[in-house]
Amino acid sequence: MISAISNVFVALLGLAGGLAVGSGLVALLVVLDLVPRLAQVANAYRMSAWFESAVISGSLYWTFADFMNWKLFLPGGALLSATGLIDGMFIGMLAAALTEVLNVLPILAKRMNLSDYMVALVMAMVLGKTLGSLFDWLVFQW
């Protein structure tokens, strides 16, 4: 009986974690306007649906790849170089979008009368990200 309750609890915890991460990803993509920015940079507004489908397909594919423990063996440096170039472009767009979001933070703090606590807000974000990364690397990875 206790093992059944434990299994249900673990399943609910996994579902809640998945919903939180998925919601965070969607919020990140929506807030950062990553797909519209990609369409603007590529001058391909008519292909926005393709970009959105690529994000969804990539998320689903790599979720299954992680769950099924698939391995990706890449032959040679040319394919690896192309993959690195595409990854670098994505990270660059993400960094540029994050810079724009951080420019919103002072405006939001001013409207919420938190201007005096701006340093504390930024430090809380930095420390939270750092501690979360350390916890992931040192606890979950081992």
PyMOL commands that set and color helices and strands:
alter all, ss='L'
color gray80, all
select helices_A, chain A and resi 2-32+34-42+45-67+76-111+115-140
alter helices_A, ss='H'
color red, helices_A
deselect
rebuild
show_as cartoon
